[in-house]
Amino acid sequence: MGAKAVGKSIALDAEAAENLQMEDFDGIRLAHRPDKARLIDLWLRLSADGHSADARYTLGPHASETAAGFIEGWVCGEQPAWVAVVGGEIVGFIVTKRAAPHTVLNLPETVVITDAYVLDEYRRQGMGRRLFAAVRDHALSEGVEALEVGTLASDHRAVSFWRSVGFGDWRVTLHLGLD
Ligand SMILES: CC(C)(COP(=O)(O)OP(=O)(O)OC[C@H]1O[C@@H](n2cnc3c(N)ncnc32)[C@H](O)[C@@H]1OP(=O)(O)O)[C@@H](O)C(=O)NCCC(=O)NCCS
């Protein structure tokens, strides 16, 4: 999956268009350089959502600068990222990376979804599903056989969302605080 993935907006199918309340929905497209500042802002909101779901998920002091660095990779096509646009404004995004081949297990080619976010006021209108569809379609077109995503166990909304688009349990990360 690479920069050649430059995609077109995904047309609304009839059922989805019915669900969508936003008359100004422009579509889903790959992220590009002018999106960077907006994506940093949305990524900070995503992190705040993570903190609300589990207070251990807290950003460090230099998080914004670090984010600016890796978000550069999203907008230059190094790490494929799609944005959902309403009225010319980005209201959600999804980002992927190729998983490194496992050293021992015989796992299929896998793409990992590293981040996904939809602004609160645009949720439950199929926007997340649409962003996910862009990733799935692209992965299929690249011959990728599996997708993976990790999220906070306590974030029931996120877990429900991923299950709703077809994900099932694979690994579990366990945590033990020693303070
Ligand atoms: C998770 C998130 C991306 C979902 O986006 P969304 O646009 O609201 O998702 P959709 O409208 O496409 O929802 C698809 C399905 O997911 C499930 N779902 C979504 N939000 C849910 C919620 N709050 N509670 C239960 N199920 C939910 C439902 O099955 C829903 O279908 P339905 O509305 O027909 O019942 C969004 O809530 C979000 O940005 N959350 C904060 C960030 C986050 O958790 N990101 C993922 C972690 S990596």
The ligand as an SDF file (V2000), in Angstrom:
LIG
                    3D

 48 50  0  0  0  0  0  0  0  0999 V2000
  -15.3840    5.0390   16.7580 C   0  0  0  0  0  0  0  0  0  0  0  0
  -15.8490    6.1440   15.7860 C   0  0  0  0  0  0  0  0  0  0  0  0
  -14.7300    6.3600   14.7620 C   0  0  0  0  0  0  0  0  0  0  0  0
  -17.1120    5.6810   15.0790 C   0  0  0  0  0  0  0  0  0  0  0  0
  -17.4520    6.6610   14.1110 O   0  0  0  0  0  0  0  0  0  0  0  0
  -18.9770    6.8690   13.6390 P   0  0  0  0  0  0  0  0  0  0  0  0
  -18.9580    7.7500   12.4450 O   0  0  0  0  0  0  0  0  0  0  0  0
  -19.8200    7.3060   14.7610 O   0  0  0  0  0  0  0  0  0  0  0  0
  -19.3720    5.3720   13.2220 O   0  0  0  0  0  0  0  0  0  0  0  0
  -20.6290    4.9170   12.3430 P   0  0  0  0  0  0  0  0  0  0  0  0
  -21.6970    5.9370   12.3900 O   0  0  0  0  0  0  0  0  0  0  0  0
  -20.1120    4.5280   11.0030 O   0  0  0  0  0  0  0  0  0  0  0  0
  -21.1130    3.6320   13.1480 O   0  0  0  0  0  0  0  0  0  0  0  0
  -21.0940    2.3210   12.5940 C   0  0  0  0  0  0  0  0  0  0  0  0
  -21.5610    1.3630   13.6500 C   0  0  0  0  0  0  0  0  0  0  0  0
  -20.6030    1.2950   14.7340 O   0  0  0  0  0  0  0  0  0  0  0  0
  -21.3040    1.0430   15.9480 C   0  0  0  0  0  0  0  0  0  0  0  0
  -21.1670    2.1990   16.8360 N   0  0  0  0  0  0  0  0  0  0  0  0
  -20.6820    3.4200   16.5210 C   0  0  0  0  0  0  0  0  0  0  0  0
  -20.7200    4.2430   17.5980 N   0  0  0  0  0  0  0  0  0  0  0  0
  -21.2380    3.5220   18.5970 C   0  0  0  0  0  0  0  0  0  0  0  0
  -21.5580    3.8270   19.9510 C   0  0  0  0  0  0  0  0  0  0  0  0
  -21.3450    5.0560   20.4840 N   0  0  0  0  0  0  0  0  0  0  0  0
  -22.1210    2.8470   20.7200 N   0  0  0  0  0  0  0  0  0  0  0  0
  -22.3600    1.6210   20.2020 C   0  0  0  0  0  0  0  0  0  0  0  0
  -22.0920    1.2740   18.9170 N   0  0  0  0  0  0  0  0  0  0  0  0
  -21.5380    2.2120   18.1290 C   0  0  0  0  0  0  0  0  0  0  0  0
  -22.7790    0.8730   15.5830 C   0  0  0  0  0  0  0  0  0  0  0  0
  -22.9840   -0.5080   15.2990 O   0  0  0  0  0  0  0  0  0  0  0  0
  -22.8600    1.7030   14.3150 C   0  0  0  0  0  0  0  0  0  0  0  0
  -23.9440    1.3480   13.4810 O   0  0  0  0  0  0  0  0  0  0  0  0
  -25.4070    2.0170   13.7460 P   0  0  0  0  0  0  0  0  0  0  0  0
  -25.2090    3.4990   13.9290 O   0  0  0  0  0  0  0  0  0  0  0  0
  -26.1530    1.6420   12.5010 O   0  0  0  0  0  0  0  0  0  0  0  0
  -25.9150    1.3460   15.0010 O   0  0  0  0  0  0  0  0  0  0  0  0
  -16.1710    7.4680   16.5370 C   0  0  0  0  0  0  0  0  0  0  0  0
  -17.0850    7.2020   17.5670 O   0  0  0  0  0  0  0  0  0  0  0  0
  -14.9580    8.1320   17.1500 C   0  0  0  0  0  0  0  0  0  0  0  0
  -14.2640    8.9010   16.4800 O   0  0  0  0  0  0  0  0  0  0  0  0
  -14.6850    7.8840   18.4450 N   0  0  0  0  0  0  0  0  0  0  0  0
  -13.5800    8.5080   19.1300 C   0  0  0  0  0  0  0  0  0  0  0  0
  -12.2460    8.0080   18.6060 C   0  0  0  0  0  0  0  0  0  0  0  0
  -12.1330    6.4990   18.6100 C   0  0  0  0  0  0  0  0  0  0  0  0
  -12.5770    5.8080   19.4920 O   0  0  0  0  0  0  0  0  0  0  0  0
  -11.4690    5.9860   17.5620 N   0  0  0  0  0  0  0  0  0  0  0  0
  -11.2490    4.5530   17.3870 C   0  0  0  0  0  0  0  0  0  0  0  0
  -10.1120    4.1010   18.2070 C   0  0  0  0  0  0  0  0  0  0  0  0
   -8.7040    3.7630   17.1990 S   0  0  0  0  0  0  0  0  0  0  0  0
  1  2  1  0
  2  3  1  0
  2  4  1  0
  2 36  1  0
  4  5  1  0
  5  6  1  0
  6  7  2  0
  6  8  1  0
  6  9  1  0
  9 10  1  0
 10 11  2  0
 10 12  1  0
 10 13  1  0
 13 14  1  0
 14 15  1  0
 15 16  1  0
 15 30  1  0
 16 17  1  0
 17 18  1  0
 17 28  1  0
 18 19  1  0
 18 27  1  0
 19 20  2  0
 20 21  1  0
 21 22  1  0
 21 27  2  0
 22 23  1  0
 22 24  2  0
 24 25  1  0
 25 26  2  0
 26 27  1  0
 28 29  1  0
 28 30  1  0
 30 31  1  0
 31 32  1  0
 32 33  2  0
 32 34  1  0
 32 35  1  0
 36 37  1  0
 36 38  1  0
 38 39  2  0
 38 40  1  0
 40 41  1  0
 41 42  1  0
 42 43  1  0
 43 44  2  0
 43 45  1  0
 45 46  1  0
 46 47  1  0
 47 48  1  0
M  END
$$$$
